[in-house]
Amino acid sequence: MLIMFKLGEYDDDEARDIVERLKKAGIKVEMRPSICAAVEEIPFMEGRLSELREEKVEDIEAYDRYVDAMRKVLSEGVSDEGEFEERFLSMVDPSWRERRDRLVKFLEEWRSLTEEEKDERDEKEMDELKEEMDAALERFFAVGFAFSTLSLNEIKLGEGVGDRLDDPLIRVPVSHDAFNPDSKFARMVTEIQFDRCVDLYVDELTAPLIDEVDEQFWDEYFDEHLRLSALGMLITELLDLPAGAKKKITLDEFREACSFEVDMDESILAIEGSRVAEDIAKVLEKKGIIKIRGDRITWRKG
């Protein structure tokens, strides 16, 4: 089977955007949907609240506040999850509704702005937005912690709590840097998430047309632009390889020609394609540009 150049793996929207812009430049792109899996390791600590306090777990004061808020809400006999969440948030952050509405309004306005208008927003306004987004993330985390604590301590809403929140079992995330695998409280979740993704494959001979892609493509897809530029240079180098009457070379000579450097003024671009030389040769043969016989390559064109 003929190997094609794989540009990358993307979600549907990003793949369609890249394909549309490359095709406008004349680059041939093939979309192949697939199921992909992402593996993530999430370290955390699990133990009694008092035990993790002794371990000096980061932000333990916040977990104290969350547990205290849970005790107060559950003492009111709340039995509905939605009501529990709202009452819990009101205990943690009494102004959470106003802050949520303010953030929603700002984001709606932000989506309606042009790029120039976004750039004109002053620093103070952007700092306020960041503050509200951080607060929203904290509320999201607090709710997740509360329901996790209910589950770990086998507490069901509407039923008696007893002394299960006096010193509850809790689970808190920690950074990879702070994670100590030797601690008796250390745990690790290995999460494997399956998702739909799209692989993009490019016709190698059309890669030199990357210079025709719109200017914004370089900023938005820097890595993709760089890969296609390198591939385009490699293909151009190989197409220009037969000079004068020399239309035949050995496979080793072809392989050597797949590795070269390009002076980019302030830097040097090193292109190393020797490992895929035979695959590239087969692509050129399929396109009718060369003929391969044993370890000899003959140019039909150029």
C-alpha positions in Angstrom: 0.0 0.0 0.0 1.3 3.5 -0.9 2.2 5.5 2.1 0.9 9.1 2.3 2.1 12.1 4.3 0.1 12.3 7.6 -0.3 16.0 8.6 -1.9 15.3 11.9 -4.9 14.2 14.0 -7.7 16.7 14.7 -11.2 17.1 15.8 -13.9 17.6 13.1 -14.1 21.4 13.1 -10.3 21.9 13.1 -9.9 19.3 10.3 -12.5 20.9 8.1 -10.9 24.3 8.6 -7.4 23.1 7.6 -8.7 21.1 4.6 -10.7 24.1 3.3 -7.7 26.4 3.5 -5.2 23.9 2.0 -7.5 23.1 -0.9 -7.9 26.7 -1.7 -4.2 26.8 -2.3 -4.3 23.7 -4.5 -3.0 21.2 -1.9 -4.8 17.8 -2.1 -5.9 16.6 1.3 -7.7 13.4 2.3 -9.8 13.1 5.5 -9.9 9.8 7.3 -12.1 9.6 10.4 -11.1 7.3 13.2 -11.5 6.6 16.9 -8.6 7.8 19.0 -7.7 7.2 22.6 -6.0 9.7 24.9 -4.3 8.5 28.1 -4.0 10.8 31.1 -2.7 10.0 34.5 -4.3 12.0 37.3 -2.5 12.0 40.7 -4.5 12.6 43.9 -4.5 12.0 47.6 -7.2 10.1 49.5 -7.6 9.9 53.2 -9.4 11.4 56.2 -9.6 15.2 56.3 -7.5 15.2 59.5 -4.9 12.9 57.9 -4.5 15.0 54.9 -4.3 18.1 57.1 -1.4 16.5 58.9 0.2 15.7 55.5 0.0 19.5 54.8 -1.9 19.0 51.5 -2.1 22.2 49.5 -5.3 24.2 49.9 -6.5 22.1 52.8 -8.2 25.2 54.2 -10.5 25.2 51.1 -11.5 21.6 51.7 -12.3 22.5 55.3 -14.6 25.2 54.1 -16.3 22.8 51.6 -16.9 20.1 54.2 -18.3 22.7 56.6 -20.7 24.0 53.9 -21.8 20.4 53.2 -22.6 19.8 56.9 -24.7 22.9 57.0 -26.6 22.1 53.8 -27.2 18.5 54.8 -28.4 19.5 58.2 -31.3 21.3 56.4 -32.5 17.9 55.1 -31.9 18.7 51.4 -32.8 15.7 49.3 -32.5 17.0 45.7 -29.2 17.1 43.9 -29.9 20.4 42.2 -31.0 22.0 45.4 -28.0 20.6 47.2 -25.7 22.1 44.6 -27.3 25.6 44.8 -27.4 25.6 48.6 -23.8 24.4 48.8 -22.6 27.1 46.3 -24.4 29.7 48.3 -22.5 28.6 51.4 -19.2 28.6 49.6 -19.7 31.9 47.6 -22.9 33.8 48.5 -22.5 36.0 45.3 -22.1 33.1 42.9 -25.3 33.7 40.9 -24.3 37.4 40.3 -20.8 36.4 39.3 -22.1 33.6 37.0 -24.5 36.0 35.3 -21.7 38.6 34.9 -19.4 36.1 33.3 -22.1 34.8 30.9 -22.9 38.4 29.8 -19.2 39.2 29.3 -18.6 36.0 27.2 -21.7 36.7 25.1 -20.4 40.2 24.4 -16.9 38.9 23.7 -18.1 36.5 21.0 -19.8 39.4 19.1 -16.6 41.5 19.0 -14.2 41.7 16.0 -10.5 40.9 16.5 -9.7 44.6 16.5 -12.3 45.3 19.2 -10.9 42.4 21.3 -7.4 43.9 21.1 -8.8 47.2 22.3 -10.1 45.8 25.6 -8.1 47.3 28.4 -5.9 45.3 30.8 -8.1 46.0 33.8 -11.1 44.6 32.0 -9.2 41.4 31.0 -7.9 41.0 34.6 -11.5 41.1 35.8 -12.5 38.5 33.3 -9.7 36.2 34.4 -10.8 36.7 38.0 -14.4 35.7 37.2 -13.2 32.7 35.1 -11.0 31.5 37.9 -13.9 31.9 40.4 -16.1 29.8 38.0 -13.5 27.1 37.9 -13.3 27.0 41.6 -17.1 26.7 41.9 -17.0 23.8 39.4 -14.2 22.1 41.4 -16.0 22.7 44.7 -19.2 21.0 43.5 -17.2 18.1 42.1 -15.5 17.7 45.5 -18.8 17.8 47.3 -20.4 15.0 45.3 -17.2 13.0 45.4 -17.1 13.3 49.2 -20.8 12.2 49.4 -20.0 9.1 47.4 -16.8 8.2 49.3 -18.6 8.4 52.6 -21.7 6.6 51.3 -24.0 9.5 52.1 -27.3 9.7 50.2 -29.2 13.0 50.1 -32.3 13.0 52.2 -30.9 10.4 54.6 -29.2 10.9 57.9 -25.6 11.8 57.9 -24.7 10.9 61.4 -21.0 11.5 62.2 -19.8 10.7 58.6 -18.8 14.3 57.9 -17.0 14.8 61.3 -13.8 13.6 59.7 -14.8 12.5 56.2 -12.8 10.5 53.7 -11.9 13.0 50.9 -10.1 12.8 47.6 -8.1 15.8 46.4 -6.0 16.3 43.3 -2.3 17.2 43.4 0.2 18.3 40.8 2.6 15.8 39.3 5.4 17.7 40.9 3.9 17.5 44.4 2.8 13.9 44.0 4.7 11.5 46.4 4.0 7.9 45.3 5.5 6.6 48.5 2.8 8.3 50.6 0.2 5.9 52.0 -2.4 8.4 50.8 -1.2 8.6 47.2 -3.4 7.3 44.5 -3.3 7.5 40.7 -6.2 7.5 38.2 -5.3 6.4 34.7 -8.0 7.8 32.5 -8.4 6.5 28.9 -10.7 8.7 26.9 -12.0 7.6 23.5 -13.1 10.2 21.0 -13.8 10.7 17.3 -10.9 12.3 15.4 -9.9 12.9 11.8 -6.5 12.1 10.3 -5.4 14.4 7.5 -3.2 13.0 4.7 -1.6 15.3 2.1 -0.6 14.5 -1.5 3.1 15.0 -1.3 3.5 16.5 -4.8 1.1 19.3 -3.9 3.0 20.3 -0.7 5.1 22.9 -2.5 1.9 24.9 -2.9 2.0 25.7 0.9 3.3 29.2 -0.1 -0.1 29.9 -1.6 -2.0 29.3 1.7 -3.4 32.4 3.4 -1.1 34.4 5.7 -3.1 33.6 8.8 -2.5 29.9 8.4 1.1 30.3 9.6 0.0 32.0 12.8 -2.9 29.6 13.5 -1.3 26.3 12.4 2.4 27.0 12.8 3.5 23.3 13.2 1.4 22.2 10.2 2.8 25.1 8.0 6.3 24.1 9.0 5.8 20.4 8.2 4.3 21.2 4.9 7.0 23.7 4.0 9.6 21.1 4.8 7.9 18.5 2.7 7.5 21.0 -0.1 11.2 21.7 0.0 12.0 18.0 0.0 9.8 17.3 -3.0 11.2 20.3 -4.9 14.7 19.2 -4.1 14.0 15.7 -5.5 12.2 17.0 -8.6 15.3 19.2 -9.4 17.7 16.4 -8.7 18.4 15.1 -12.3 20.8 17.7 -13.7 22.0 17.8 -17.3 22.3 14.3 -18.8 22.3 12.5 -15.5 18.9 10.9 -15.3 19.9 7.9 -13.4 21.0 7.6 -9.8 21.3 4.8 -7.2 18.9 4.4 -4.4 21.7 5.3 -2.0 22.2 8.6 -3.8 18.5 9.3 -3.7 18.5 8.5 0.0 21.4 11.0 0.5 19.4 13.7 -1.4 16.6 13.3 1.0 18.7 15.0 3.8 19.8 18.6 3.5 19.8 21.9 5.2 18.2 25.2 4.2 19.6 28.6 5.4 16.6 30.5 6.8 18.7 33.7 7.5 18.4 33.7 11.3 18.2 29.9 11.6 18.9 26.7 9.7 16.1 24.2 8.7 17.5 20.7 8.8 15.4 18.3 6.7 16.1 14.6 7.4 14.1 12.3 5.1 16.6 9.4 4.5 14.5 7.0 6.5 11.5 7.4 4.2 13.5 7.7 1.0 12.1 4.4 -0.5 8.5 5.4 0.4 9.0 8.8 -1.3 10.5 7.1 -4.3 7.4 4.9 -4.6 5.2 8.0 -4.5 7.2 9.6 -7.3 7.0 6.3 -9.3 3.3 6.1 -8.8 3.0 9.7 -10.1 5.0 8.7 -13.2 8.0 10.8 -12.4 10.6 8.1 -11.8 11.1 4.4 -12.6 12.6 2.1 -9.9 14.5 -1.0 -11.0 16.4 -2.7 -8.3 18.6 -0.1 -6.6 18.5 2.2 -9.7 16.2 5.2 -10.2 15.5 6.7 -13.6 13.8 10.0 -14.1 11.0 10.0 -16.7 10.4 13.8 -16.4 12.5 16.8 -15.5 
